[in-house]
Amino acid sequence: MDIHEHQAKDILATFGVPVPKGGVAFSPEQAAFRCRELGGGRCVVKAQVHSGGRGEAGGVKLCEDDAEVRAFATDLLGQSLVTKQTDANGKRIDRLWVEEASQIARELYLGFVLDRRSERIMIVASGNGGMEIEDLAEEDPDSLVRMEIDPAVGLAQYQARKLAFNLGLEGPQIGQMVTVLKACYRAYRDLDAMMVEINPLVVCKDDSLVALDAKMSFDTNALFRRTEVAALRDPGQEDPRESFAADHGLAYVGLDGDIGCIINGAGLAMASMDMIQLAGGEPANFLDIGGGASAKRVCQAFRTVLSDSNVSVILVNIFAGINRCDWIANGVLQAYKDVDIEIPVVVRLAGTNVEAGRKLIKESGLPIISADTLAEAAEAAVAARPQSIAAE
């Protein structure tokens, strides 16, 4: 789960990371008021959307006074910001962050991520901040400093000092960098984060370090024990399909194709999408219905898939272990009763109680296309698409 910049700054500040003074605004008047709270002089107005590259897209501006803040806020609020990290529709701007301007002498990059190879938290830092990490890795890979953290001892003092030296910091900057690093590590560890990023972390002209921008992502599987983090979720920044699915406990990722997928197990879902592409089609989504799926859960899966207007066919592919094929079959039949299904549905069942499940489908009298193998199911789904889509 992602959160907004101002929320990430609030969290990091509680752990000891220095951040600029500022406030969130939901209207042009409130934005101007925030500027006056900061003294009425120069301040920075930032669009709050879940995306990087906001500055390049026109979502960040240094304003000279509250009148300019109000004008810029009027232009931004209610609009969609299209960045290189969003799709063509962009992200809607419903809030702004207004903060005091900083006297920048140097910009650094600092990130904490999970390194799956070593199964440890890794610090990635660079003396060249302000750029996206992907661009840094491509354009100046030698500037990146990496450091793994042993979970048994945490981030050691000597490691933090070494990293500060490697970034070319000196004098009082060293101690401040150690404080920032240890604070970010504690925030990452204590809140079940998946990423903590400060970009840029700036060295000001008075030698102080300040986090000018911050980004945090969290493990959605741990939100049940992090209610204070879960409360920061902004559904308006999410794909409506994925938001609907998450609210009903379904693992869903929207894609650009037209063949909707309802599958149990992430591995089988990936294999099914590959088979659809091999058959000449494009999947509209990844959806893992999970184990022990009830008829109600299957109906929710159908509603989720059908919320995408691009879907022209639905492929149900179940290999039952914990699940039972007759449960899934009953769920499909229930979906026909409860959900307005007007497009072809292909069902492939295998595993526990497969014969009972196939019998229910066959005797239902519904226009369900049955398949025995995954390859047959993928080919049937591609063949069932409208001719206008198949011809594209």
Number of C-alpha atoms within 10 A of each C-alpha: 17 24 21 23 23 23 18 20 22 13 18 26 18 11 17 16 22 20 20 16 13 19 19 18 22 15 18 22 17 18 28 22 19 24 29 17 16 18 13 17 14 20 26 19 30 26 28 26 24 21 20 16 18 20 13 11 12 14 23 20 18 17 21 15 17 24 17 18 29 21 15 21 29 15 12 24 20 15 13 17 24 20 20 13 13 14 10 11 10 18 24 19 22 18 22 27 21 31 25 24 19 17 13 17 12 17 21 20 25 25 22 24 18 17 12 9 6 11 12 15 23 20 25 18 25 28 21 20 19 20 17 13 22 10 10 18 14 9 10 13 13 10 15 19 16 13 17 19 17 14 11 6 7 15 21 12 12 10 16 21 19 13 22 21 14 15 20 11 18 12 8 11 18 20 14 19 25 21 19 24 24 19 20 26 23 18 22 22 14 10 17 19 24 18 20 23 23 26 25 23 28 25 22 16 12 9 18 16 24 22 24 23 19 24 22 24 18 20 14 16 10 14 17 10 11 16 10 11 21 17 9 14 15 15 12 14 20 15 13 15 18 20 19 18 20 15 9 13 15 19 16 22 16 17 15 12 15 21 26 29 28 25 23 22 18 15 10 16 21 15 12 24 21 16 20 24 16 13 18 14 22 19 24 24 25 21 25 22 24 17 13 15 18 16 19 15 19 23 22 22 28 24 19 24 27 21 13 18 9 15 20 22 26 26 26 26 25 25 18 21 14 12 19 23 26 22 19 28 27 20 22 25 19 15 21 15 11 14 15 11 14 10 16 17 22 24 26 25 26 20 15 16 16 20 14 15 21 21 12 19 22 15 8 13 8 11 12 16 17 19 21 12 13 21 16 16 25 29 19 22 27 26 15 19 20 13 9 7 11 12 7 5
